[in-house]
Amino acid sequence: MTAAVQTHVGEKVLPVTDHTIVFGRIETEAAIERGAWLTGIVTGIDFGADQIRTILHLLGVSVWLGGQILMLGLLPVLRKIGGDAPKLAAAGFGRVAWPAFGLTIVTGIWNMLEVDLGDVTSGYNAAFGIKMILVVVTGMAAAMHQSTNKPAIRGITGALGFAAALAAFVLGATMAH
């Protein structure tokens, strides 16, 4: 909704043009084009493709890693219940975790495409390479964990997959700063 309004600058009252009222706030057309109206009264924060990509990536990582942490906490209870409870819970987790892992991979590739390799250090590149290895390890370990019936292999691959996911998470958070 566009309206004629005035703004106070010092002691002068100036007309405001090229604006829109969004949720009761006056926004310039440029701010609306940037999506700044989504950020409320916080200034200096934009909301666009970069933020959407980051949110989706963090959502995928949260489900993948957080779900593993949840399963670690539930496993003793599920074992007490007995029967197929651990297997059924693991299957349910897999129906949510694998799409989240896929989302993490897709948004990770999108992230890679947005990095200007001319602007990064060799240390960043090394950390990135290690993170990619960890992502492959967590995915492969989880796939092996899910496909074996041998308790020893399930234990090793579960621990390896979790450790790799946690390390990739820590490395990713470090690289973001």
Secondary structure, 3 states (H helix, E strand, C coil): CCCCEEEEECCEEEEECCEEEECCEEEEHHHHHHCHHHHCCCCCCCCCHHHHHHHHHHHHHHHHHHHHHHHHHHHHHHHHHCCCHHHHHHHHHHHHHHHHHHHHHHHHHHHHHHCCHHHCCHHHHHHHHHHHHHHHHHHHHHHHHHHCCCHHHHHHHHHHHHHHHHHHHHHHHHHCC
